[in-house]
Amino acid sequence: MNITLIISLIFVGLGAASCKGEIIDDHSAKTKAITLSIEEAIKEHSEELMSIPGVVGVGQGLCDNNPCIKVYIIKRTPELEKEIPGLLEGYEVSIEITGEIRAHPDN
């Protein structure tokens, strides 16, 4: 074996050893990261989400029977996809296209 291969194998082994016991599935990661109620998480992040151009609403919903944060947008764009996080405070963020939301005048 050449010296480069031996050194590479040592680093790979050290990297694997340092990760031992830290591998968790997505569901566990989401569960462990939750420190706020979903209502608190929405209250905490609503203003920053609503400040993103194209976002017209934020609310609570269900994603695969789990509580999630719904972000309502006018239309899907690559910019919005980049700006809206997939996870906030351990809760999945779901993007829904609603178009513009306007208040109806009172009768």
Backbone bond lengths (Angstrom), bond angles and torsions (degrees), N, CA, C in turn:
res aa  C-N    CA-C-N  psi(-1)  N-CA   C-N-CA  omega(-1)  CA-C   N-CA-C  phi
1 M - - - 1.453 - - 1.515 109.82 -
2 N 1.312 115.03 142.53 1.456 116.42 177.68 1.527 109.88 -86.40
3 I 1.304 116.50 161.64 1.459 123.11 -173.64 1.536 112.31 -63.21
4 T 1.339 118.06 -35.86 1.467 121.72 179.63 1.518 110.73 -63.33
5 L 1.328 116.87 -42.30 1.454 120.69 179.14 1.516 110.95 -65.54
6 I 1.304 117.94 -40.77 1.472 122.22 179.81 1.525 110.01 -64.00
7 I 1.324 117.32 -45.53 1.466 120.86 179.73 1.526 110.17 -63.95
8 S 1.323 117.79 -40.90 1.472 121.24 178.34 1.512 110.86 -61.23
9 L 1.323 117.26 -43.63 1.467 120.85 179.77 1.520 111.25 -64.80
10 I 1.317 117.69 -35.89 1.468 120.81 178.07 1.526 109.79 -64.74
11 F 1.343 117.81 -45.78 1.464 120.65 -179.88 1.526 111.90 -64.80
12 V 1.334 116.89 -39.25 1.470 120.09 177.50 1.522 109.32 -62.76
13 G 1.316 116.71 -43.45 1.469 121.05 178.96 1.508 112.16 -63.18
14 L 1.339 117.64 -42.55 1.457 121.17 178.16 1.525 111.25 -64.45
15 G 1.326 116.67 -40.93 1.469 120.53 178.41 1.507 111.67 -63.47
16 A 1.325 117.73 -42.51 1.465 121.05 178.85 1.511 110.70 -66.00
17 A 1.329 117.23 -38.93 1.463 120.78 -179.60 1.520 111.06 -66.27
18 S 1.328 117.22 -37.23 1.456 119.38 -178.92 1.520 112.01 -70.73
19 C 1.335 118.85 -21.34 1.464 122.42 179.36 1.519 111.91 -90.35
20 K 1.296 118.65 -8.63 1.466 122.20 -175.38 1.525 110.19 -54.18
21 G 1.315 115.42 130.00 1.450 120.62 177.74 1.511 114.36 83.47
22 E 1.315 118.98 -2.67 1.460 121.08 -178.36 1.512 113.13 -107.25
23 I 1.310 118.09 1.48 1.459 120.61 -179.31 1.525 107.94 -81.71
24 I 1.334 116.20 120.64 1.455 121.62 179.72 1.514 108.54 -134.18
25 D 1.317 116.52 151.38 1.459 118.70 179.63 1.519 109.97 -78.83
26 D 1.341 117.08 167.83 1.465 122.25 -176.89 1.520 112.66 -56.61
27 H 1.343 116.54 -41.84 1.463 119.60 -177.84 1.521 110.47 -62.05
28 S 1.330 117.52 -43.13 1.458 121.12 178.68 1.516 110.69 -63.40
29 A 1.323 116.76 -41.12 1.461 120.73 -179.36 1.519 110.08 -62.18
30 K 1.326 117.54 -43.17 1.462 120.93 179.62 1.526 110.25 -64.63
31 T 1.337 116.41 -44.11 1.457 120.68 -177.82 1.518 110.70 -64.22
32 K 1.322 118.08 -44.31 1.458 121.42 -178.06 1.518 112.18 -68.34
33 A 1.329 117.90 -29.18 1.457 121.00 -176.03 1.528 112.26 -80.10
34 I 1.319 118.81 -13.94 1.461 121.67 -176.63 1.524 109.97 -75.87
35 T 1.337 115.41 116.01 1.461 120.50 177.87 1.523 111.51 -121.61
36 L 1.324 116.59 -14.31 1.461 122.22 179.36 1.523 109.45 -117.42
37 S 1.323 117.02 156.72 1.461 119.22 170.49 1.521 106.89 -69.19
38 I 1.308 116.64 160.95 1.467 118.72 -179.84 1.525 111.11 -63.05
39 E 1.325 117.18 -34.83 1.466 120.39 177.60 1.534 110.37 -63.10
40 E 1.342 116.56 -41.86 1.464 120.53 178.59 1.526 110.85 -66.74
41 A 1.332 116.56 -39.77 1.470 121.17 179.48 1.530 110.35 -63.05
42 I 1.324 116.62 -43.15 1.473 120.59 178.84 1.524 110.02 -64.47
43 K 1.319 116.30 -44.94 1.469 120.11 178.89 1.531 110.52 -60.93
44 E 1.316 116.88 -41.01 1.467 122.85 -179.11 1.528 112.56 -64.86
45 H 1.342 118.22 -36.23 1.469 121.16 -171.69 1.521 114.77 -112.29
46 S 1.318 118.05 -3.39 1.461 121.64 -176.27 1.521 112.67 -58.32
47 E 1.312 116.97 -46.88 1.466 120.53 -177.26 1.530 111.45 -61.99
48 E 1.335 117.50 -44.57 1.471 119.21 -179.70 1.521 111.17 -68.12
49 L 1.323 118.44 -36.33 1.467 120.49 177.90 1.522 110.66 -67.85
50 M 1.333 116.43 -42.84 1.468 120.42 -179.45 1.523 112.65 -68.13
51 S 1.325 117.69 -19.27 1.463 120.49 178.99 1.531 112.12 -79.89
52 I 1.323 117.45 -8.94 1.461 121.02 178.12 1.525 108.65 -77.45
53 P 1.343 118.11 123.37 1.468 120.04 179.73 1.534 111.00 -57.78
54 G 1.333 115.58 128.96 1.460 120.89 -179.50 1.512 113.32 103.79
55 V 1.337 117.57 -15.34 1.468 121.12 177.24 1.524 107.44 -87.13
56 V 1.345 116.07 128.66 1.462 120.23 -178.22 1.525 113.04 -116.48
57 G 1.322 117.80 -3.74 1.450 119.42 179.18 1.515 112.29 -173.79
58 V 1.345 114.67 157.94 1.456 122.29 177.52 1.519 106.66 -139.36
59 G 1.318 116.98 137.05 1.453 119.82 179.56 1.512 112.03 -158.54
60 Q 1.308 114.05 -173.96 1.462 121.72 -179.44 1.510 109.26 -106.01
61 G 1.318 116.43 142.34 1.455 120.64 177.67 1.504 110.73 -152.30
62 L 1.329 115.49 -166.17 1.457 122.20 176.54 1.516 109.25 -120.45
63 C 1.320 115.72 135.17 1.459 123.20 174.70 1.522 106.03 -127.34
64 D 1.333 117.28 115.04 1.467 121.57 -175.97 1.529 111.23 53.29
65 N 1.326 116.64 43.34 1.464 124.49 179.40 1.522 114.29 64.79
66 N 1.329 117.89 17.50 1.467 122.40 175.87 1.518 108.59 -117.66
67 P 1.345 117.16 145.83 1.460 118.63 177.40 1.526 110.56 -60.49
68 C 1.320 116.68 138.44 1.458 120.45 177.95 1.518 109.32 -144.70
69 I 1.316 115.02 167.20 1.455 122.03 178.20 1.523 107.60 -98.21
70 K 1.325 116.13 123.29 1.463 121.86 178.86 1.526 108.67 -97.39
71 V 1.322 115.44 131.27 1.462 121.41 175.58 1.518 106.53 -117.12
72 Y 1.332 115.46 119.48 1.460 121.69 -176.76 1.530 109.14 -97.48
73 I 1.329 115.25 130.58 1.466 120.54 -175.76 1.527 110.91 -126.48
74 I 1.349 115.44 160.05 1.465 121.25 177.95 1.522 109.68 -70.71
75 K 1.337 116.13 -51.74 1.462 120.75 176.75 1.525 108.80 -154.49
76 R 1.318 115.63 152.05 1.467 121.39 -177.97 1.524 110.18 -77.52
77 T 1.334 115.54 128.27 1.458 121.60 176.03 1.523 108.37 -134.55
78 P 1.321 117.16 158.26 1.471 119.67 176.96 1.534 112.15 -59.50
79 E 1.328 116.78 -34.20 1.464 120.65 179.65 1.528 110.75 -64.34
80 L 1.333 115.85 -44.96 1.462 119.37 178.52 1.528 111.23 -64.40
81 E 1.313 116.58 -40.78 1.466 120.77 178.68 1.531 110.82 -56.62
82 K 1.327 116.37 -37.75 1.471 120.76 -179.45 1.528 112.07 -75.99
83 E 1.324 117.20 -35.84 1.464 120.69 -174.17 1.525 114.75 -81.38
84 I 1.317 117.08 -29.38 1.464 120.06 -177.91 1.531 108.16 -89.05
85 P 1.331 116.73 120.05 1.463 119.19 -178.24 1.527 111.48 -70.38
86 G 1.307 117.01 156.04 1.462 121.86 177.76 1.513 112.69 -83.92
87 L 1.333 116.44 -16.12 1.457 122.08 -176.46 1.523 108.49 -146.93
88 L 1.328 116.74 132.84 1.461 122.22 175.27 1.514 109.09 -133.39
89 E 1.323 116.32 125.40 1.472 121.98 178.67 1.529 111.36 52.96
90 G 1.337 116.94 28.64 1.462 121.17 178.99 1.518 114.26 89.78
91 Y 1.324 117.89 -3.44 1.464 121.84 179.80 1.529 110.01 -100.27
92 E 1.329 116.39 137.96 1.457 121.17 175.68 1.519 108.98 -64.12
93 V 1.328 116.17 142.19 1.462 121.81 175.86 1.522 107.60 -108.54
94 S 1.325 116.07 124.47 1.457 122.29 -179.41 1.521 108.95 -111.73
95 I 1.329 115.90 130.63 1.466 121.39 179.28 1.523 108.85 -97.03
96 E 1.338 116.16 129.73 1.462 121.07 177.39 1.524 109.56 -127.01
97 I 1.322 115.15 132.54 1.463 121.07 178.70 1.525 108.38 -85.35
98 T 1.339 116.04 121.03 1.467 120.87 179.87 1.517 112.11 -117.90
99 G 1.326 116.56 -16.14 1.453 119.26 -169.89 1.523 107.96 79.29
100 E 1.330 115.55 -172.85 1.458 119.12 178.78 1.527 110.44 -67.65
101 I 1.304 116.08 143.29 1.465 121.90 176.82 1.531 106.98 -111.92
102 R 1.336 114.46 123.37 1.464 119.70 -179.56 1.521 109.29 -126.31
103 A 1.303 115.46 144.65 1.467 120.83 176.75 1.527 108.62 -75.21
104 H 1.314 115.58 139.71 1.474 119.82 174.69 1.518 108.53 -85.41
105 P 1.305 117.86 140.23 1.474 119.22 178.41 1.537 109.24 -67.12
106 D 1.334 114.30 147.43 1.482 119.29 176.41 1.504 109.38 -68.81
107 N 1.337 116.24 144.57 1.478 120.99 178.48 1.487 110.94 -88.59
